[in-house]
Amino acid sequence: MNENKTGPTEVPVEEFLASVEHPVRRADGFELLELMKSVTGQDPVMWGPSIVGFGRYHYRYGSGREGDSAAVGFSPRKANLALYGLTYGPDADRLLPVLGKHKTGAACLYINRLDDVDRDVLAGLIRSGYQHVMAELHTP
């Protein structure tokens, strides 16, 4: 069975965020750090070289593949901010249409900058996604 490519590291989150070249993406990263920490009550951990994660859950697929992942998180990429775990929650269908300018992918929410979205709605998506992952997707 293949090992997960992205796992927790010892890299300090603040050090990673400080190294983000794009000034808006860097500032948004620090703001997301505080928002996700506040909403989840979890300390941030670097997952792989570029994902800031909050909480940890264990998953097990029907195929037998299993592993650990961050419950929610984000990555300040060059093109946009990628947010993970926010589209799974039961409130996502209600909140995404009122979030503001964004795109969704297979399991990600993409925004260009935080000023494009409603912070209260984003906090609701973080809360709903985190609670859903920990209560429904986590398999001890």
C-alpha positions as CSV (number, residue, x, y, z in Angstrom):
1,M,0.0,0.0,0.0
2,N,1.3,3.5,-0.9
3,E,2.3,5.8,1.9
4,N,0.7,9.3,2.0
5,K,2.8,11.9,0.4
6,T,1.6,14.7,2.7
7,G,2.2,14.3,6.4
8,P,2.7,16.5,9.4
9,T,6.2,18.2,9.7
10,E,8.1,20.1,12.3
11,V,8.4,23.2,10.2
12,P,7.1,26.3,12.1
13,V,3.9,27.6,10.4
14,E,4.8,31.2,10.9
15,E,8.2,30.6,9.3
16,F,6.5,29.1,6.2
17,L,4.0,31.9,6.0
18,A,6.7,34.5,6.3
19,S,8.4,33.0,3.3
20,V,5.4,33.4,1.0
21,E,6.6,35.9,-1.7
22,H,3.3,37.5,-2.7
23,P,2.5,40.2,-0.1
24,V,-1.3,39.8,-0.3
25,R,-1.1,36.0,-0.2
26,R,1.3,36.2,2.8
27,A,-1.0,38.6,4.7
28,D,-4.1,36.5,3.9
29,G,-2.2,33.4,5.1
30,F,-1.5,35.0,8.5
31,E,-5.2,36.1,8.7
32,L,-6.4,32.6,7.8
33,L,-4.0,31.2,10.4
34,E,-5.7,33.2,13.2
35,L,-9.2,32.6,11.8
36,M,-8.8,28.8,11.5
37,K,-7.1,28.5,14.9
38,S,-9.9,30.5,16.5
39,V,-12.7,28.6,14.9
40,T,-11.3,25.1,15.3
41,G,-9.6,25.6,18.7
42,Q,-6.6,23.6,17.2
43,D,-3.0,24.7,16.9
44,P,-1.7,24.8,13.3
45,V,0.7,22.2,11.9
46,M,2.5,22.1,8.5
47,W,1.4,19.2,6.4
48,G,4.0,18.6,3.7
49,P,5.8,21.6,2.4
50,S,2.9,24.0,1.8
51,I,-0.3,23.1,3.7
52,V,-1.2,24.6,7.0
53,G,-3.6,22.2,8.8
54,F,-5.8,22.3,11.8
55,G,-6.9,19.1,13.6
56,R,-6.1,15.6,12.5
57,Y,-8.4,12.8,11.4
58,H,-7.9,9.2,10.4
59,Y,-9.7,7.9,7.3
60,R,-10.2,4.4,6.0
61,Y,-11.5,3.7,2.5
62,G,-13.4,0.6,1.4
63,S,-10.4,-0.3,-0.6
64,G,-8.4,-0.7,2.6
65,R,-6.3,2.4,2.1
66,E,-6.1,4.5,5.2
67,G,-4.1,7.4,6.6
68,D,-4.2,10.6,8.5
69,S,-4.9,14.1,7.2
70,A,-5.6,17.6,8.5
71,A,-9.3,18.1,9.2
72,V,-9.2,21.6,7.6
73,G,-6.4,23.7,6.2
74,F,-5.1,26.1,3.6
75,S,-2.2,26.7,1.3
76,P,-1.2,30.2,0.0
77,R,-0.4,29.2,-3.6
78,K,0.9,31.5,-6.3
79,A,-2.4,31.6,-8.2
80,N,-4.8,31.6,-5.2
81,L,-5.6,30.5,-1.7
82,A,-6.5,26.8,-1.6
83,L,-8.7,25.9,1.4
84,Y,-9.2,22.2,2.3
85,G,-12.1,20.5,4.1
86,L,-14.6,23.4,3.9
87,T,-16.9,22.0,1.2
88,Y,-17.7,18.8,3.1
89,G,-19.9,20.2,5.9
90,P,-23.7,20.1,5.8
91,D,-23.8,23.9,5.7
92,A,-21.6,24.2,2.5
93,D,-24.5,24.2,0.1
94,R,-26.2,27.0,2.0
95,L,-23.0,29.1,2.6
96,L,-21.0,28.8,-0.6
97,P,-23.5,30.8,-2.7
98,V,-23.2,33.8,-0.2
99,L,-19.4,33.5,0.4
100,G,-18.3,35.8,-2.4
101,K,-16.0,35.3,-5.3
102,H,-14.6,31.8,-5.2
103,K,-14.2,28.5,-7.2
104,T,-14.5,24.9,-6.0
105,G,-12.6,21.9,-7.1
106,A,-12.8,18.2,-6.2
107,A,-12.3,18.8,-2.5
108,C,-11.0,22.4,-2.4
109,L,-12.3,25.9,-2.2
110,Y,-10.2,28.5,-4.1
111,I,-10.3,32.2,-3.5
112,N,-8.0,34.9,-4.9
113,R,-7.8,36.9,-1.7
114,L,-9.7,37.2,1.5
115,D,-11.1,40.6,0.6
116,D,-13.2,38.8,-2.1
117,V,-15.2,36.9,0.5
118,D,-17.4,37.5,3.6
119,R,-15.3,36.6,6.6
120,D,-18.3,35.5,8.7
121,V,-19.5,33.1,6.0
122,L,-15.9,31.8,5.7
123,A,-15.8,31.2,9.5
124,G,-19.1,29.3,9.1
125,L,-17.6,27.1,6.4
126,I,-14.6,26.4,8.5
127,R,-16.7,25.5,11.5
128,S,-19.1,23.3,9.6
129,G,-16.3,21.6,7.6
130,Y,-14.2,20.9,10.7
131,Q,-17.1,19.5,12.7
132,H,-18.2,17.3,9.9
133,V,-14.7,15.9,9.2
134,M,-14.1,15.1,12.9
135,A,-17.6,13.7,13.6
136,E,-18.4,11.9,10.3
137,L,-15.2,11.2,8.4
138,H,-12.9,10.4,11.3
139,T,-12.5,6.6,11.8
140,P,-10.5,5.8,14.9
